[in-house]
Every structure is written in C-alpha cells, then in structure tokens.
Amino acid sequence: MSKKEEWRTIVASSLDWEQAHASLEHALRGLAPELRGKRPTGSPHSVWELLEHIRITQRDLLDFVQNPSYEEKLQWPKDYWPPTPAPASEKAWNETIAAWRKDRMALERFTVESDVDLTSKIPRGSGQTYLRTILVAVDHASYHVAQIVGVRQSIGAWPPPKSK
C-alpha cells in the first residue's frame, strides 16, 4: 500500500471509529423507541433530531464532494433539522440509520477509491478541499454523537446495553 493509499484509508476509517469516543451506532444502541424523541429539560434536541441532523448533513457533504452538478438546495438551519422531535415510526428510525450508514460507506469509498486529489479545491465550492469536507463530516458527526450521549445520560438511558 502506498503512502497516499495509507493516509486515505486512515481518513476513511475515521468516519466511524471508536478510538476517542463512541461511534454513532454505539451511541444509539438499545435506545427504547419511546425515548428517541424525548428532549431532556434544558436540551434543544432529542436523540432523533440529532441522528436525523447527522444524516442530512452527511448526505449534503457527500453530494457536495461527489456530484459535479451540486447546487446548494438546503437552507440553514431549517432544512438540516427534522421538523419533529420524534421519528414518525420505527420504520422512519430504521430508514434514517440505514441511509446514514449507506452514505457513510459511500463517503469512505470516495475517500479511498476516488482518483481526485483530496487536497485539491472542489470546483463548485468556495475554496473548500475534498479532504476538508471529509474531515468536516467526521468532526460534525463526532460533535453530535457526543450530544446524543449527553441526551441519553440526561434521560437515564446511558450506557447502552452490552452487545451480545
């Protein structure tokens, strides 16, 4: 493996590692459906809102790096947050997790497999590089995963049950 391939693999793996903090999947594990939309006193967001915000933002960042015809369609902050504190159904919860996972894997593949020089500027951007945008996805998700853990602590739903 070349040095270039090696650092790309490290960057891609950072999208979901559990070295310095919980992964999103770990932070969501075992959360009872009735608690997914609960906002603790003094907290502006529920676990659902944070999860859906992570998914929406990651999707937009993935589109930004991959789509040569990308146009900003989402308005900040309105379009980056779900309209309700709770998912509409178990199906909506599961679909959000599946979409987040699919987009995360696509971002990992882009990071490792793309022929694009990740340090180059994104032509449709305003100075952002591909690498910076990938690192924004890492940093953004990490920040909100910590908030999910905090919400779960506040509602008495942390730590999650042990994996079997």
C-alpha positions, 0 to 999 in steps of 0.5 A: 500500500502506498503512502497516499493509499495509507493516509486515505484509508486512515481518513476513511476509517475515521468516519466511524471509529471508536478510538476517542469516543463512541461511534454513532451506532454505539451511541444509539444502541438499545435506545427504547423507541419511546425515548428517541424523541424525548428532549431532556429539560434544558436540551434543544434536541432529542436523540432523533433530531440529532441522528436525523441532523447527522444524516442530512448533513452527511448526505449534503457533504457527500453530494457536495464532494461527489456530484459535479452538478451540486447546487446548494438546495438546503437552507440553514438551519431549517432544512438540516433539522427534522421538523419533529422531535420524534421519528414518525415510526420505527420504520422512519428510525430504521430508514434514517440509520440505514441511509446514514450508514449507506452514505457513510460507506459511500463517503469512505469509498470516495475517500479511498477509491476516488482518483481526485486529489483530496487536497485539491479545491472542489470546483463548485465550492468556495475554496473548500478541499475534498479532504476538508469536507471529509474531515468536516463530516467526521468532526460534525458527526463526532460533535453530535454523537457526543450530544446524543450521549449527553441526551441519553445520560440526561434521560437515564438511558446511558450506557447502552446495553452490552452487545451480545 
